[in-house]
Amino acid sequence: MKYFLFALSIVCVSCASYSEYVPSNYVIVINKITDRYVKDTEEKYNVSLFGSGGGMMYNVNNIFLSFHVIKEVKLEEARKMYVEMVSDLLNRINQDEEVRPYLSHFPYTAKGVSIQLVFFSHPDISPPPENIAIVSMLNGNIRYGINNPKTELYVDIHQETYDDAVRIVNSQNQTYDTTVR
């Protein structure tokens, strides 16, 4: 009986100390920005969000968004789409005064954004190896990959900094703000 009462008291104390997760104010603020961004991006590019997260222990350090894209693209088109998407997110973050005190750095740059685009020819069918299968960025460095049909793994075919990608896209008559990275 002693053991039963002891176990019951442990369960009661554990349940009493449990509380629901309440996000910090900065998480609520950045989520408002990213939620609107995702909605607009899905409409503009016909993409679907399938993963999100970030590094936000004490402030907004990193934002991660992963999109599923049903479209076959070459490197140039993937670059243009990627620069447009990252530039849009950075502009939204940097223009929002409510989130500024919570940013790990201001202006917020591409080093704090990790957007991933995974391309498919049709739902769940990888694109042919001559087309880009994945674009991702970590710490401001973009990687473009193709699908290796033999191993079904991604193989990097090109890397560049976000700043270099912006310069290339701008040189092709598409102008994006290079001061807001």
N, C-alpha and C positions, 0 to 999 in steps of 0.2 A: 504494500500500500504506500510506503514511503517513496518508493521509486516512481510509482504512478503519479503521486502528488508533485514530486520533483519534476518529472517530465512535463506534466500539465502546466506547472508554473513557468518552465522554460518556453513552452509554446506560447503561453499568454504574453510573456514579456517580449518575445520575438515579434508576435503579431502587433502588439501595442507600439513597438518602436518602428514598425514598417510605415513608410509614408510614400506617397506617390511622387514621382519625379516632377519637379517644378523647374522648368528651364530658366536660366539667367536672362536678364533683360536683353543683353546683347545677342543672345541666341534667338530670342523672339524677333528682334529688330532685323537681324541678318536673314532670318527665315522669311520675313515679309518681302524682302528684296529678292531673294532667290526664288520664292514661290511665284512671284509675278514674272520674273525672268524666265523661268521654266515654262510657264503658260504661254508667254509671247514667243519663245523660241520654238516650242512644239508647233505652234500655229504657222510661224514664218517658214520653218525649214522642213516641216512634216517629219519630225523626229519624235521619239518617245523616251522619256526619262526612265532608266531602269536601275539607277543606283545614285545615292547621294550620301554625303557626310562631310567631315572636315575635322580640322584641328582647332578646337575652341575651348581649351581647358580654362584659361583665364581671360582670353580675348579672342578676336577673330584672327586666327593665324593662317588657316588654310581652308579653302572651300573645294569640295570634290563633287563633281556632277558627271554622270555617265549616261550617254544617249545612244539609243539604238536607231540606226538610219538605214532605211531600205532604198538604196541608190548605189549605182556603180559610178565611181569617180576615179579620176587620175590624180596625181599629186597636186597639180596646180589648182584644181577645183577644191580638193580637200583643204589645201592651205588657205584659200580665200574664205571658205566657209568657216574654218577654224578661227582665223583672225577676226572675222566679223563677230562670231559668237563670244570670243574672249573679250574683245574690245567693248561689246555691248555690256557684258557683265561688269567689267572694270568701271565703265562710265557710270553705271547705275550705283555701284558701291561708292565711288568717289563723289558723286553728286548728292548723296544722301547724308545730310548733316547729323541726323540722329545716330547713325552708326559710327561716325568718325572717332569718338572717344574710345570706342571698343576695338578699333583696328590695330593690329600689331605694328603697322606702318602706314603712313599717309604721305603722298597718295598711295593707295593700294595698287600693287603691281602684279604682273603675271606670275611672279614667284609665289604668290599666295593663292593661285588658282590651279586646280587640277581638273581640267575638263577632258573627258575621254569620248571619242566618237567611234562606235563600232559599226562598220558598214556590212550590209548584206545585199545580195542580188534579189532575193525573195525572202520572205520570213524563214529564218533558220537555215538559209543556204548562203554559204560564204561566197564572196565575189571571186571571179577568176583571178589567177595570180598576177595578171597585168594591171589589176586595179587595186586601189588602197583598201585594206581591210580594217585598219585601226589607226587612229591618231590619238596621241596622248601627250600630256605635258607634265613635267615635274620640275619644280624650281626654275621655271622660265625656259626650259629646254623641251622642244617639241620633237617627238619621234613619230615617224610614219612607217607603217608596216603592211606587209602583204601576207596572205595566207599561203603557207606551203602545203600543196595538196597531198604530198606524200606523208608528211608528219602531222598535218592538220594543226600546226603551230604557227604563230605569227613570227615573221622574220623582218627585222628592221631593214629598210632600204634607204632611209634618209633621216638625218637629224639636223636641226637648226635651232637657234635661239628664237624666242618669240619676237625680239626686236628685229632680227634678220627677216623673219617671215613678214612682219609689218612692212619693212622696207621693200621687199619683193612685191607684195600686193600693191603697195602705193605706187611702185614703178609701173604697174600694169593699169594705171589710171583709176585705181580705187584708193581713195584717201581715207586713212584712219589716223586718229590722234596718236602720235608717237610719244607725247609727253605723259599720257596716262597709260601706263603699262600694267 
